[in-house]
Each structure stands twice: as C-alpha cells, then as structure tokens.
Amino acid sequence: MRVILAEPRGFCAGVVRAIDIVELALKKYGPPVYVRHEIVHNRRVVEDLKAKGAVFVEELDEVPDGAHTVFSAHGVSQNVADTANNRNLPVIDATCPLVAKVHKEGQRYAKSDYEVILIGHEGHPEVVGTMGRIPGKVHLVSTAEDVATLDVENETKLAYVTQTTLSVDDTRDVIEAIRQRFPQVVGPDVKDICYATQNRQTAVRELAQKVDVLLVVGAQNSSNSNRLREIGEEMEIPSYLIDDASALNPEWLKGAGTVGISAGASAPEALVQELIARLSELDEIEVEHLDGISENVQFKLPDELRDFAA
C-alpha cells in the first residue's frame, strides 16, 4: 500500500505558540496553571498539558483568585477579558495573532460607525470571541444564502471580517454574495485569511487527486479538520476524520492501493506517525511525501514569557 502524506499538515504557528505559552507558564510559575477552554481543539494536546499541571476550565468562575490563567488560541470576548481584569487574575493571552488581527479590524470598522458582517460558524469559540470583541452591531453569516436575510441599517456603512479557520475557498461565495447585495461594503484583503488553513486545504485538494482513501487526523470539533475531510468528499474520495490511530476502521481500506493522510492545524505530528504505524500493521506500506508549501511562520511569545523562554 502506498501512503502519501500531505504537505503541509498538522500544527500551525498559532497552535505552536499557544502550546508553548502553557508549557512555559507551567515552568515559570509552577502548576497549576488554569486554561480557559481547550487551548486548541485536540484531546492529545489537552491530556499532555493536563499531565504537566494545566487545569482546563470553561468559565473564569472556576479559576481560584490569584491563579495564573491562559486564554486559548481561539480568543475571548471583551466581557471575559474584563471579568479577568476585575478579578486581578494574572492572565497570559494565547490568542492567535491572526485572530487578534481580525478583532482589531472589526474594532476599527466599528469605531467608524460601520456595521460588521462576520463570516463564520455559529458557536465556534473563535466566532464567539470575535463577536464579543467588536462593539456595535455584528451580523453573523455562514453561507451565501444567509446574506439574503441580513437586515442592516445603513448599506453604505458596512464591512465584513472572517473567521480565520475558513479559507479563501470557503469564503469566496459568501463574500461575493455580500458584495452583490451591498456594493459599497468594505473588507480585508484575501491575504488576511489564515495562511495555514489555505495551505492545508490546497495540499488536500492535490492529495485527493492521487489517492483512493483520505484519512484526516484531527478532533471532531475542529473546524479546519472537518473542512479537510469535506474537501476529500467533494472530490468524491472516501474521506474520514479520526482522532487518532485507534479510530481507524480497516474496512475503509479494502481495495485501496493508495491512502492519503493529512492533519488539522491542531493535530500533533505524533498522531500522524502513530497512524502510519497502525497502517504498517495491516499491510506493507511505502510512505511518500507530497511536495507542498514550506511554512516558516513564527509568532512572538507574550512579553511576560519571552525573557523566560530565552
């Protein structure tokens, strides 16, 4: 069996930074360090950090007074940030810089009295945080069809921003629908959409042309991982999203000469290697790497950890 690995796959710079922040905080301040929400959407990452002393909570009222607290890579609303500030919690913000950039864009538009349209998935932690960071009216749309139902006060003062874990391909139809209905709308350049999401989707589109089955390693609640699986399905390739090697069903591989593997932006490479090992138990395999974009993006650590890391 041929096994072809997508390039790039797995961790993006924002995820690496978020995990580094928790690990460095544990080393600098000692356990426990409290993390609001899953630092990233991956069970292995969360369990590894728990073993080192991280305590994951859903809300700040679960955090004891004075405890060091980390905000997840998805970002938080202004209300959550204010609550932490009012309690004088020592907070380290692991919000992905690309998410923070969307917050700033939305705030800039709102300051100029624009209503903001946010393209994203309802209930996703990043969307909840972004909507809670932009003052004034924010309209959430997920599909081009949603645009038809928008009720805005002033069509000449309208702007849009997007959830970072959507790609250019994911948002193209929605943006086009917005522009057709509201010709004077303003919005970010395509380059402002997350590089990692786009790169992983581009790699999976190429990979799907070469394989009989596509396996995506990632959490079931990971937006970008689900999208990788959906791309394979759109290209009429049997595609499966699995948390780890234990979720692999050998029946999926019957008659498959070539298997493709990718991983969502919050899935560690160790899970990919475990999946390859599992495949090698089922059949003789030959592993190949798909030529793809080489990523060398790095984000700075927060000031309170930068000197300690050095």
N, C-alpha and C positions, 0 to 999 in steps of 0.2 A: 504494500500500500504506500502510495506517495502522500506525504503530509507537507502542505505548503503553509508557511507562516506569513501572515500579513505584516507589512512594514509601512508605517509604524503601527504599534499596538500597545495596549496597556497604559501605564502611568503617564499622565501629562505633567507639565511643570507645576500647575496649581495643586495637584494632588501630592506630588513630592514635597512641595513646600508645606502643605497642611500637616502631613505626617511628621515631617522634620520638626515642625513647631511643637507638636505634642511631645515628641521624644525629647527634644531639647528642654522643654519646660519641666518634664519629669526629672531630668538630670540636674537642672539648675535649682529647682525649688523642692524637689523630692515629692514622692507620691503622698496623698492622692492629688491629681490634677483633674478638674472637672471639665467635661467637654459637652457643650450644648449641641444636641443632635449628633447623629453619626458624623464623624469627622469627614468621611467620604462614604459613598454607598458601596461598602464591601465588608462582608462578615469576617473574612480572614484578617483584614486590616484592623477591624474593631477588636476582635478577640486578641490579637497580638498586643495591641495597646492596652487592653484591659489587664493582660498578664503582667504588664510593666507598671501598672498602677493607675491607669486612666479610669475615670468613672464617667460613664455616659449618661446624660440626663436629657429629658425632653424640654423641661422648663427650668427657669432660673430659681424658682422657689424650692427646687430640690438641692440647690447648692448651699452649703453652710456659709455663714458670714465669714468673710476674710479669705475664702478658698480661691486659689488661682483657677481661672476659668478661661477656656478656649472657645471661641466661636468657630463653627465649622466652615469648610471651604465654600459652602453654598451661600454664606452671608446671612445676616439677620435684619429684621426691621428696626426702624429707629426706636420704636417702643421698647424692644428688647434691650437695645443699647442703653437707652435712658434708664431702664429698670436696673441694669447692672451698675450704671454710674451712680444712681441714687443710693444704692446699697454699698457703694465704695468697693465693689468687687475688683480685684486686680485682674483685668481682662487682657488676654492676648488674642488679637483678631486674625484668624487664619483664612478670612475671606479671600478667595482667588482674586488676584489683581484685575483680571479681566471682568469679573463680576462687579468689583468695586468701580471699574470704569463705566459700566452700564448705569450703576447708581448715580454717578456724577453727571453723566449725560442726561439722565432723566431729571435730576435736580436742576440742571442748567435750563432745560426747557421749561420746567415748572416755574422757575424764577422769572422767566419772561412771559408768564401767563399763558403758556401753551397747555392744552390738554394732551396727555400722553397715552398712546396705544402701546401696550406691552404684548409682544408676540411670545407666547409660551404656554406651558401646560399647567392648568389649574391644579393647585395643591402641591406642586413641586416646591421643595424648600427654597430653591433659588428664586422662584417666582413670588412666593410669599414674602421673602426678604426684600426683593426689589420693589414690590408694590408698597411695602411698608417704609421704604426709604424715600419715595417720591411724594412730596406734598401735593395737594390738589387732586384733580380728577385723573384717575388712571383706568383705562379700559383694557381688559384682558381679552385677547383673541387667540385661538389655537389653529383655526382653519380659514381658508378664503371665504367659506360660507358665513363664518362669524362676522365678517366685515359688513355684510349687508344689514345686520341688525344693530349696528352701532348707532347710538344716539348722542351726538356731540353738540355742544353749544355754539361753537364758532369754527366753521370749516377752514377758516384762514389762519387759525392759531392751533395747529395740530401737528404733533410729532410722534414718531414711533421709535421704540427700542426693542431689542430681542433678548430672550433667554440665551445664555452663552452656549448651552449644550445642544443648541439647534445649529444646523449647518446652513450654508448658502442654499443648498438644495431643498432643505426643509422649509425655509422661509420665503423662497422665491415667489411662489404662488400667492402667499398671503400679502407680501409687500406689493406685488403687482395689483392685487385686488384693492389694497388701501390706496395706492396711487391713482387707480382708475376712478375710484369713488371720490377721493379727496385730492385733486390735482396739486393743491398747494402744500400738501404735507411735507414735512422735513424729517430726515432720519440719518442714521450713521452710514458711513461708507461700508461696503462689503468687508473691507479689511478689519473692521471692528468685531466681526464674528469670530468666535474662538477658533484659533488655528488648529488645535488638537482634534476637535470634533470633525472639522472639514477633512483633515489629513486622514483620519481613521476611516471615514466613510469613503473617501476616494480610494483608499487601499482595498477596502472590502469590495467595492464595485469591480476593481481589476481582478481581485482574487476569485470572485464568483464566476468569472468567465473561464476559469481554469480547473474548477473542482466539481465533484459530484455531490458533496455534502459540505455544509458550512457549520462549524462549531464556534460560537462566540462565548468567551469566558467573561462572566460579569454577573452582578447582582440583579435579581428580578425587578428591583425598584430603581435601577439605574436607567435614566432616560437615554443616555448616549449608547449604552449597551443594547437596549431594546431596539434602538434605531438601526444598529449594525445588523441585527437579526432580520429586521424588516426589509433592509436593502437586499439581503440574500433572497428572501421570499419574493420580493418584487421582480427579481431576476430569474424566478422560477427554479431556484435551487433549494432543496430541503435544508432548512436552517434552524438551529436550536441554540437557545440561550441557556447556559448551565453555570451554576455557582462554582462548581469545581469538578474534578475528575470523577467523583463518586456519583455524580448525576448523569454520567454518560450511559446511554442505553445502546448496547451492542447491536440491537436490531436496526438502529438508524444507519449502520454502516454496511448492511447487506447489499452486495452488488456494487459498492463504491470503490473505485480504483484510486481516487484522489480525494483527500479530505483537506479542507481549508480551515485554518484556525486564526481567529483574531481575538482581541480582548478589549473590553471597555476601558475608558480612561482612569477608572478607579480600581482596576484589577491588577494585582501584583504579578510579576513575571513568574514567580514560583508556581502559581496556579496553572499557567500555561505549560511549564515543564512537567508538572505532575500529570497533566492531561496527555502529554506526549508519552510519558512513561506508561500510562494506562493503555494507550493505543498499541504500544510495543508489546504489551502482554497479550493482546488479542491477535496480532499479526506481525509479520516482519514489516518494518516501515523504513522509508527513506525520507529524511527530512530536508526540505528546501526552504530557502528564504526568498520571498518576493522582493524584487527591487522596489524601493519606495523612497519617500521623502525622509531625509535625515533631520531629526529635530534636535536643536541645541539651545532651546529656550530655557532660561533660568530666571526665577523671580527672587528678589531680595527678601531676606527674613525681616520680621519686625525689629525695630530698634532695640527692644528690651532683650532680644536673644542674639542679636548679630555679634556683639562683642564676645559673648559666652561661646558661641559656635566657633569663632575664630580662635 
